[in-house]
Amino acid sequence: MKLDSPLFDRIRVKPDRDRRLKAEGPACEWEGCCNPATHRAPKGRQMEGQFWRFCFEHARAYNQSYNYFNGMADDAVAAYQKDAATGHRPTWKMGSKGGAARAAEHAKRHATENIADPFGMFGEVGGRARPEPEAPRESRMIRNAERRAFESLGVEISATPEEIKARFKVLVKKYHPDANGGDISTEDRLRDVIQSYNHLKNAGFC
């Protein structure tokens, strides 16, 4: 191809500045600004999902003055904020439907049927349920292993958890080798005391 070809006269090259802007992306939409638009800013209410494209400085200036509720009445703002709590989804009063009301009433009546509440934390559910009185210790069925554990600790079957724990501490101090000058002859008795206490503890006696 010859350098003096008329084809060269038809080639037009844009200025370097325009090429740079195109490579970096769209220009800032702020009036009079030609910097690259590196940030987005929302256009406002009723135009959700639409954004202005600004450079950093103009995006910051726009955000400082942006107010989504601008032009809305106070009642409309309060209603919007209330609906936002539920994600603007429809809601209704609890129990306004027959099925829901019946289910709530049933739940109140049977709230404590299948709940083990040894500490009485749920004493009054709906103002109706009352904690059942705790059965006396004597009426509890005692198995042979538990009876042997009580005998090993030297306490009555009717002993309270505090009495069992206190007796356990006394026996551990009494039979521990360190309390007997390193004598290991009481180790078997100490092991029996610990096993008996753990058995009663697992069974719920202390």
C-alpha positions as CSV (number, residue, x, y, z in Angstrom):
1,M,0.0,0.0,0.0
2,K,1.3,3.4,-0.9
3,L,1.6,6.1,1.8
4,D,0.0,8.7,-0.5
5,S,-3.2,6.6,-0.9
6,P,-6.5,8.5,-0.6
7,L,-7.6,5.9,2.0
8,F,-5.4,7.6,4.6
9,D,-7.4,10.8,4.2
10,R,-10.6,9.0,5.4
11,I,-9.1,7.8,8.7
12,R,-10.0,9.9,11.7
13,V,-8.4,9.5,15.1
14,K,-10.1,10.7,18.2
15,P,-8.0,12.7,20.7
16,D,-6.1,10.8,23.3
17,R,-8.3,12.1,26.2
18,D,-11.5,10.7,24.7
19,R,-9.8,7.3,24.2
20,R,-8.7,7.3,27.8
21,L,-12.2,8.1,29.1
22,K,-13.7,5.3,27.0
23,A,-11.2,2.8,28.3
24,E,-11.9,3.7,31.9
25,G,-15.7,3.6,31.6
26,P,-18.5,6.2,31.5
27,A,-17.9,9.8,32.5
28,C,-19.3,11.4,35.6
29,E,-22.9,12.6,35.1
30,W,-22.4,15.6,37.3
31,E,-22.8,18.7,35.2
32,G,-19.5,20.0,33.9
33,C,-17.5,17.0,35.2
34,C,-15.5,14.8,32.8
35,N,-13.8,12.5,35.3
36,P,-14.4,8.7,35.1
37,A,-17.7,7.6,36.8
38,T,-16.3,5.1,39.4
39,H,-19.3,5.2,41.8
40,R,-23.0,4.8,41.7
41,A,-25.7,6.7,43.6
42,P,-29.4,6.0,43.8
43,K,-31.7,8.3,41.8
44,G,-34.3,8.4,44.5
45,R,-37.8,7.4,45.4
46,Q,-40.0,5.9,42.6
47,M,-36.8,5.1,40.7
48,E,-35.5,2.2,42.7
49,G,-32.9,0.2,40.9
50,Q,-31.8,3.2,38.9
51,F,-28.5,5.0,39.6
52,W,-26.5,8.1,38.7
53,R,-22.9,7.5,37.8
54,F,-20.5,9.9,39.5
55,C,-16.8,10.3,40.2
56,F,-15.7,9.8,43.8
57,E,-16.0,13.5,44.8
58,H,-19.4,14.1,43.3
59,A,-20.8,10.8,44.7
60,R,-19.8,11.9,48.1
61,A,-21.4,15.3,47.7
62,Y,-24.6,13.7,46.3
63,N,-24.8,11.2,49.2
64,Q,-24.4,13.9,51.8
65,S,-27.4,15.7,50.5
66,Y,-29.5,12.7,49.6
67,N,-32.8,12.1,51.4
68,Y,-35.0,9.3,50.3
69,F,-38.0,10.7,52.2
70,N,-37.7,14.2,50.8
71,G,-41.1,15.5,49.9
72,M,-43.1,12.9,51.8
73,A,-45.5,13.8,54.6
74,D,-44.8,12.7,58.1
75,D,-47.6,10.2,58.1
76,A,-46.3,8.6,54.9
77,V,-42.8,8.4,56.4
78,A,-44.1,6.7,59.5
79,A,-46.2,4.2,57.5
80,Y,-43.2,3.4,55.3
81,Q,-41.0,2.7,58.4
82,K,-43.7,0.5,59.9
83,D,-44.1,-1.5,56.8
84,A,-40.3,-1.8,56.5
85,A,-40.3,-3.9,59.7
86,T,-42.1,-6.7,57.8
87,G,-40.3,-6.2,54.5
88,H,-43.4,-4.4,53.1
89,R,-45.3,-7.7,53.1
90,P,-48.9,-7.9,54.1
91,T,-49.7,-8.8,57.7
92,W,-52.8,-9.4,59.8
93,K,-53.7,-9.5,63.5
94,M,-52.8,-12.6,65.4
95,G,-55.8,-14.8,66.0
96,S,-58.0,-13.0,63.6
97,K,-58.5,-16.3,61.7
98,G,-60.6,-19.0,63.3
99,G,-57.9,-21.7,62.9
100,A,-55.2,-19.5,64.5
101,A,-57.5,-18.6,67.4
102,R,-58.3,-22.2,68.1
103,A,-54.7,-23.3,67.9
104,A,-53.7,-20.5,70.3
105,E,-56.4,-21.6,72.8
106,H,-55.3,-25.3,72.5
107,A,-51.7,-24.3,73.1
108,K,-52.7,-22.4,76.3
109,R,-54.6,-25.4,77.6
110,H,-51.9,-28.0,76.9
111,A,-48.8,-25.8,77.3
112,T,-47.2,-27.8,80.1
113,E,-48.4,-31.3,79.4
114,N,-45.1,-32.6,78.0
115,I,-42.7,-30.2,79.7
116,A,-40.4,-31.3,82.6
117,D,-40.1,-28.3,84.8
118,P,-38.3,-29.3,88.0
119,F,-37.4,-25.7,88.9
120,G,-40.9,-24.3,88.3
121,M,-39.6,-21.8,85.7
122,F,-42.8,-22.1,83.6
123,G,-45.2,-22.0,86.6
124,E,-47.8,-19.9,84.9
125,V,-48.3,-20.3,81.2
126,G,-51.2,-18.2,80.1
127,G,-52.3,-17.7,83.7
128,R,-53.7,-21.3,83.9
129,A,-51.1,-23.9,84.3
130,R,-49.6,-24.5,87.8
131,P,-46.5,-26.4,88.6
132,E,-47.2,-29.8,90.0
133,P,-46.1,-30.3,93.6
134,E,-42.8,-32.1,93.8
135,A,-43.2,-35.7,94.9
136,P,-41.6,-36.5,98.3
137,R,-38.3,-38.4,98.2
138,E,-39.7,-41.3,100.2
139,S,-42.3,-42.1,97.4
140,R,-39.6,-42.4,94.8
141,M,-38.8,-45.9,93.7
142,I,-35.3,-46.8,94.9
143,R,-33.4,-49.5,93.1
144,N,-30.9,-51.8,94.7
145,A,-27.9,-50.0,93.2
146,E,-29.1,-46.7,94.5
147,R,-29.8,-48.2,97.9
148,R,-26.2,-49.6,98.0
149,A,-24.9,-46.1,97.1
150,F,-26.8,-44.5,100.0
151,E,-25.4,-47.2,102.3
152,S,-21.9,-46.6,101.0
153,L,-22.1,-42.9,101.7
154,G,-23.7,-43.6,105.1
155,V,-26.8,-41.4,104.5
156,E,-30.5,-42.0,104.7
157,I,-32.6,-42.5,101.6
158,S,-34.5,-39.4,102.5
159,A,-31.4,-37.3,102.7
160,T,-31.4,-34.0,100.8
161,P,-29.0,-33.2,98.0
162,E,-27.1,-30.8,100.3
163,E,-26.7,-33.5,102.9
164,I,-25.5,-36.1,100.3
165,K,-22.9,-33.6,99.0
166,A,-21.7,-32.6,102.4
167,R,-21.3,-36.3,103.4
168,F,-19.4,-37.0,100.1
169,K,-16.9,-34.2,100.9
170,V,-16.3,-35.5,104.4
171,L,-15.6,-39.0,103.1
172,V,-13.3,-37.9,100.3
173,K,-11.2,-35.9,102.8
174,K,-11.2,-38.9,105.2
175,Y,-10.1,-41.6,102.7
176,H,-7.9,-39.6,100.4
177,P,-4.3,-40.9,100.5
178,D,-2.9,-37.4,100.9
179,A,-4.9,-37.1,104.2
180,N,-3.5,-40.4,105.4
181,G,0.2,-39.7,104.9
182,G,0.3,-41.3,101.5
183,D,-1.3,-44.6,102.7
184,I,-2.9,-46.2,99.7
185,S,-4.9,-48.8,101.7
186,T,-7.9,-46.5,101.6
187,E,-7.9,-46.1,97.9
188,D,-10.6,-48.8,97.3
189,R,-12.9,-47.2,99.8
190,L,-12.3,-43.8,98.2
191,R,-13.1,-45.2,94.8
192,D,-16.3,-46.7,96.2
193,V,-17.4,-43.4,97.7
194,I,-16.8,-41.5,94.4
195,Q,-18.7,-44.1,92.3
196,S,-21.6,-44.1,94.8
197,Y,-21.8,-40.3,94.7
198,N,-21.7,-40.2,90.9
199,H,-24.4,-42.9,90.7
200,L,-26.7,-40.9,92.9
201,K,-25.9,-37.7,91.0
202,N,-26.7,-39.4,87.7
203,A,-29.9,-40.7,89.1
204,G,-31.0,-37.2,90.2
205,F,-30.6,-37.5,93.9
206,C,-28.0,-34.8,94.2
